[in-house]
């Protein structure tokens, strides 16, 4: 239950940062802009893919695999 709360909190923080970035475009990058900056290099793409696999695997393991 605690981990679910942490995932929800991370999601809410991301939405908050994106909202602030849209309200103040010169101060904080939006999620789209930050992702575009990271994806501009091959190492950034690899890191994003590994991060996506890590998060996806853990969410899959947490919510679909039955626990004993």
Secondary structure as UniProt FT lines:
FT   HELIX           2..23
FT   TURN            25..27
FT   HELIX           31..39
FT   HELIX           42..63
//
